[in-house]
């Protein structure tokens, strides 16, 4: 079992910044992927950014150049630095962790979500 604890959400004005944190605990295996998803009211959940245990990152086009995902492997923690925030970034942000065991079987885990609200 893996548990994910998220923090860092809040209310910020357009153009401001927030830093989200997600700490994983429990049975951690490699390879794995940690990432951030978000869901705005009336919208489907979308992938924001991911960071693999191999060091690869990717971002949805709408946040490229503004958001940065990073990992502290010693702490099993992933961060999302969000700069130049826009009202359309308002959503509940969820951390996701996927890993594979020695049999090649994958497992997904989700954090409880943290609210990000950007005012204009």
N, C-alpha and C positions, 0 to 999 in steps of 0.2 A: 504494500500500500504506500502511496505517496500523498502527502498533504501539501497544499499550496496556500500561502498566506500573502495577500496583496495589501498594499498601502500606497498612499501618496496622492490619491484623488482629491478633488476639491473644486472650488469656484475661482475662476481667474478671468480677467478681462482679455479681450482680443489682443494678440500680440505678446501676451505673457507666456510664462513657462511653468511646467510641472514635471516632476520626476516620479514615475511609478516604480514600485519595487515588488518583486514576487520571490519569496523564499520557499524552496522545496525541501521537504524532509521525508524520511522513510527509506524505502528501498530504491536506491538510485542505480540505474544501469546505463552503460554506454554500448552502442550509440544512443543518443537522445536528441530531442529538439525541444527547445523552450520558445514560446512566442506569446504574442499579444493579439487578441481579437477584440472587436468592439461591436456594440449593437445600439443604435440610436432608435428613439421612438418611431414606430411604424416602418422600420427598416430591418432587413435581414442582417444577421451577424456576418461580419467580414473580417478577413485576416488583415492585420495591421503590419506586423513584422515578426520574423522568426530568426532564431540563432541556433545553429546546430552545434553539437559537441565537437564537430570537426572544424568549426570556425567560420562557417558560411552564414551570411545574412541575406535577407531579402525584405523588401518593403512594398506595400501597396503604393501605386503611383501618386496618390493624393497626399502622401506624407513625406515623400522623398525630398531630402534637403532640409526638412524641418525636424523630423524625429530621428533618434539614434537608439538602437537596441544594443545592449552590452550584457556581458555575463561575468560573474565572479564565480569561477568553478570551485574554488575552495569553500565557498559558502553556499553553493548550489542556488545561487540567486541570479535572476535576470532583471534588468532595469530597462525602462523606456523613458528616455529624456525627450520631452516634447517642448519644442520652441516654436515661436511665431504662431501660437495657437489661434485657430479660427472658430467662429461659432459652429460651423459644420463638424468640428471635432467633438462636439458634445455627444456623449454616449456613456454607457456602462462598459468599462474595459475589463476583460477577463484574461487571466494568465492561463496558458495551456502547456502541459508537459506530456511528451510522448517518449517512451523508451522501448527498447527491445531486449528480451532476455536471451539466454544462450541458445534457445530453440528458434529464435527469429520471430517470436510472437510479440506483437506490439500492444501497448496499453496506453490509454489516454486519461489524463487527470485535468480537472478544471478548478481554478480558484473561485471564490465566492463573488468576485466582481467589485470594482470600485468606480464610483461615479465621477466623471469629469464634466464640468459645466463651464462653457466659455461664453461670456456675455459680450455683447457688442456695444 
